[in-house]
């Protein structure tokens, strides 16, 4: 298939682009490099540097595209609270323009990078797709708004659409000379932050509360290896059905606490990694774990790289090789 990958110079987008190429697909990456990295774009992909809103239409006008995988987005929760306009414009409005280009040029498939942030603070875990969608910040709200738009385009215009709601993506794609992983200008994810301590670029890691209702008192999250995530995108392309918008949670179904993550990083790196206990952060749920039964049943997807030390080891190999 000939596929457009928006945001393909970013973390998840670049890894998925690499998997698509390995599977024999033709890939065009569209990215404005505002947060992505040119050297993360796989060498066998065609690269177009442009903003999503204007660039997608120009690329798709060339014709012959079998699908779009849409990763391009702003994704900083804190920034979305203080500067929500960037999220309504950069996420929602730009995605609307992408959907219009998909409709105009009759592209049959769309896979969208959604998020567990659409659920907000869940009333039960593991979280199924039927859980109420009550996002607690503009970032999650913007992703949910895009999901709603996609549903309407699938229904009205026959697009075969899939939204994949990620939980905590981690790890790195390490295949021969290809190393793709997390390198955000503003890092907010736990595993790379802990590894920064091991690498000597951060003095310690903060633990936000040890009195949560969890086995060791620290927050629990569901970590999914980025390569498992990429596998799900290929399966979503294969199983997409015209006129339908399917939504799938992607997680391992098992949670690891903050302390377990820190200990895994200590074991992998051999570094003591000092940890500093600080007060709870407002709005942090105690436990976020995915119910991914629907993806298993309908896509045939099951994560295979679920060991925490494996996830950390791949992230550490990438971090050391930078």
C-alpha positions in Angstrom: 0.0 0.0 0.0 1.0 3.6 -0.5 0.6 5.4 2.8 0.9 8.9 4.2 2.3 9.1 7.7 1.7 12.5 9.4 4.1 13.2 12.3 6.4 10.6 11.0 9.5 12.4 12.4 8.2 12.0 15.9 8.6 9.1 18.4 5.7 6.9 17.6 5.3 8.0 14.0 8.9 7.3 13.0 8.7 3.8 14.6 5.5 3.0 12.8 6.9 4.3 9.5 9.9 1.9 10.0 7.5 -1.0 10.6 5.4 -0.1 7.5 8.6 0.0 5.3 9.8 -3.4 6.7 6.3 -4.8 5.8 6.9 -3.7 2.2 4.7 -0.6 2.1 5.5 2.7 0.3 5.7 5.5 2.9 5.5 9.2 2.6 6.2 11.1 5.8 4.7 14.6 6.4 6.1 16.5 9.3 6.8 20.2 10.0 9.7 19.3 12.4 8.3 21.5 15.1 8.8 18.7 17.6 10.1 15.9 15.4 13.6 15.1 14.1 14.6 14.9 10.4 17.1 12.0 11.2 14.2 10.0 12.7 12.5 9.7 9.3 13.4 6.3 7.9 15.8 6.6 4.9 13.5 4.6 2.6 10.6 6.9 3.2 9.8 10.0 1.1 9.9 13.1 3.3 7.8 16.2 2.9 8.5 19.0 5.4 5.2 21.0 5.7 2.5 21.8 8.2 -0.3 19.3 8.5 -3.2 21.6 7.6 -1.8 22.8 4.3 0.6 20.0 3.4 -1.7 17.0 3.6 -3.9 18.2 0.8 -0.9 18.9 -1.5 0.6 15.4 -0.8 -2.7 13.5 -1.2 -3.5 15.4 -4.4 -0.8 13.3 -6.1 -3.2 10.4 -5.9 -2.7 6.7 -5.4 -2.8 6.7 -1.6 -4.3 3.7 0.1 -4.3 5.1 3.6 -3.2 7.7 6.1 -1.7 7.1 9.5 -2.2 10.3 11.5 0.3 10.9 14.4 0.9 14.6 14.0 -0.3 16.4 17.2 0.6 18.6 20.2 0.7 16.3 23.2 1.8 18.3 26.3 -0.9 18.2 28.9 0.4 21.1 30.9 0.8 23.3 27.8 -2.8 22.4 26.7 -4.1 23.8 30.0 -2.2 27.1 29.7 -2.3 27.5 25.9 -5.5 25.6 24.8 -5.6 27.5 21.5 -2.6 25.6 20.3 -4.5 22.3 20.8 -7.8 23.4 19.2 -5.9 24.8 16.2 -2.9 22.4 15.9 -4.8 19.2 16.8 -8.5 19.7 15.9 -8.5 22.3 13.1 -5.5 20.7 11.4 -7.1 17.2 11.6 -10.3 18.6 10.1 -8.3 19.8 7.2 -6.7 16.4 6.9 -10.1 14.7 6.9 -11.3 17.1 4.2 -8.2 16.2 2.1 -8.9 12.5 2.7 -12.5 13.0 1.5 -11.6 15.1 -1.5 -9.0 12.7 -2.8 -10.9 9.5 -1.9 -8.3 8.0 0.4 -10.0 4.8 1.7 -8.3 4.2 5.1 -7.4 6.2 8.2 -5.6 5.1 11.4 -5.6 7.8 14.1 -3.3 8.1 17.0 -5.7 8.7 19.9 -5.0 8.4 23.6 -6.2 7.1 26.9 -6.4 10.8 28.0 -9.9 10.7 26.4 -11.2 8.8 29.4 -10.0 11.2 32.1 -10.1 9.8 35.6 -11.7 6.3 35.2 -14.3 4.9 37.6 -12.9 1.4 37.1 -9.8 -0.4 35.8 -8.9 -2.0 33.5 -10.5 0.6 31.3 -12.6 -0.7 28.4 -13.6 1.2 25.3 -17.1 1.5 26.7 -15.9 3.6 29.6 -17.2 7.2 29.8 -15.0 9.7 27.9 -14.5 12.6 30.3 -11.1 14.2 29.5 -9.7 16.4 32.2 -7.5 18.6 30.0 -7.7 20.3 26.5 -5.2 17.8 25.1 -7.5 14.8 25.9 -10.5 16.9 24.8 -8.9 17.7 21.5 -8.2 14.0 20.8 -11.8 13.1 21.7 -13.1 15.9 19.4 -11.0 14.4 16.5 -12.4 10.9 17.3 -15.9 12.4 16.9 -15.0 14.0 13.6 -13.7 10.7 12.3 -16.9 8.9 13.2 -18.9 11.4 11.2 -16.6 11.1 8.2 -16.7 7.3 8.3 -20.4 7.3 8.4 -21.1 10.0 5.8 -18.2 9.4 3.4 -17.4 5.7 3.7 -13.9 6.1 5.2 -12.6 2.9 6.8 -11.3 4.5 10.1 -9.6 3.2 13.2 -8.7 5.1 16.4 -6.0 3.5 18.6 -6.1 4.8 22.2 -2.6 4.4 23.6 -1.8 4.1 27.2 1.9 4.7 28.3 4.1 4.1 25.2 7.7 3.4 26.1 10.8 1.6 24.8 12.6 2.0 21.5 12.8 0.4 18.1 16.2 -1.2 17.8 16.8 -3.1 14.6 20.4 -3.3 13.3 21.6 0.2 12.6 18.1 1.7 13.1 17.6 3.1 16.6 14.4 5.1 17.1 13.2 6.3 20.5 12.0 9.2 22.7 13.8 12.5 22.5 11.3 15.3 23.3 12.5 18.8 23.9 10.2 18.9 26.9 10.2 15.4 28.4 7.2 14.4 30.6 7.3 10.6 30.4 8.6 8.6 33.4 11.0 6.1 31.8 13.1 8.6 29.8 13.1 11.0 32.8 14.5 8.2 35.0 17.0 7.3 32.4 18.2 10.9 32.2 19.3 10.4 35.8 21.3 7.4 34.9 22.8 9.2 32.0 23.9 12.1 34.2 21.7 14.8 32.7 19.3 14.9 35.7 20.2 14.8 39.4 17.2 12.8 40.6 13.7 11.6 39.8 10.7 12.9 41.6 8.1 10.5 42.9 4.7 12.3 43.3 3.3 10.8 46.4 3.7 7.4 48.1 0.3 7.2 49.8 -1.8 6.2 46.7 -4.2 3.2 47.1 -1.8 0.9 45.3 0.4 -2.0 46.6 3.5 0.2 47.2 1.8 3.6 47.4 2.9 5.0 44.1 0.9 5.5 40.9 0.5 2.5 38.6 0.5 2.8 34.8 0.2 0.4 31.8 3.3 0.5 29.7 3.3 -0.7 26.1 6.4 -1.2 24.0 6.5 1.1 21.0 7.1 -1.9 18.7 4.0 -3.6 19.9 2.1 -0.4 19.3 3.4 -0.3 15.7 2.3 -3.9 15.1 -1.3 -2.8 16.1 -1.2 -0.1 13.4 -0.4 -2.6 10.7 -3.2 -4.8 11.8 -5.6 -1.8 12.0 -4.8 -1.1 8.3 -5.7 -4.7 7.4 -8.9 -4.9 9.3 -10.4 -1.4 8.6 -13.9 -1.6 7.2 -15.4 1.0 4.9 -18.0 3.2 6.5 -17.0 2.2 10.1 -15.0 3.9 12.8 -13.5 1.3 15.2 -11.9 2.3 18.5 -9.3 0.1 20.3 -7.4 0.5 23.5 -3.7 -0.5 23.3 -2.0 -1.5 26.5 -0.6 -4.6 28.1 -3.4 -5.0 30.6 -0.9 -5.0 33.5 0.3 -2.0 35.5 3.7 -1.1 36.9 4.2 1.3 39.8 6.5 4.3 39.7 8.8 2.5 42.2 8.8 -0.6 40.0 9.9 1.5 37.0 12.7 3.1 39.0 13.9 -0.3 40.2 13.8 -1.7 36.7 15.9 1.3 35.5 18.4 0.8 38.3 18.7 -2.9 37.4 19.2 -2.2 33.7 21.6 0.7 34.0 23.5 -0.2 37.2 23.0 3.4 38.4 21.6 4.1 41.9 19.2 6.7 40.5 18.3 8.9 43.5 14.6 9.4 44.0 13.0 12.3 45.8 9.5 12.0 47.3 7.3 15.0 46.6 3.6 15.8 47.2 1.0 14.3 44.9 0.1 16.1 41.7 -3.4 17.2 41.4 -5.4 15.2 38.8 -3.2 12.2 38.8 -5.3 9.0 38.8 -3.9 6.3 41.1 -4.2 3.5 38.5 -4.5 3.5 34.7 -4.6 0.1 33.0 -6.0 -0.8 29.7 -8.5 -3.5 28.8 -7.4 -4.5 25.3 -9.7 -7.4 24.8 -11.3 -5.8 21.8 -8.0 -5.4 19.9 -7.1 -9.0 20.7 -10.5 -10.3 19.5 -11.0 -8.1 16.4 -7.5 -7.3 15.3 -5.7 -10.4 16.5 -3.3 -8.1 18.4 -1.5 -9.2 21.5 1.6 -7.4 22.9 4.7 -9.6 23.1 7.3 -7.2 24.6 5.6 -6.7 27.9 8.5 -7.3 30.3 9.3 -4.0 32.0 13.1 -4.7 31.9 12.9 -5.3 28.2 11.1 -2.0 27.6 13.6 -0.2 29.8 16.6 -1.9 28.2 15.5 -0.9 24.7 15.0 2.7 25.9 18.4 2.7 27.5 20.1 1.4 24.4 18.6 4.2 22.4 19.5 6.8 25.0 23.1 5.7 25.2 23.4 5.6 21.4 22.4 9.2 20.9 
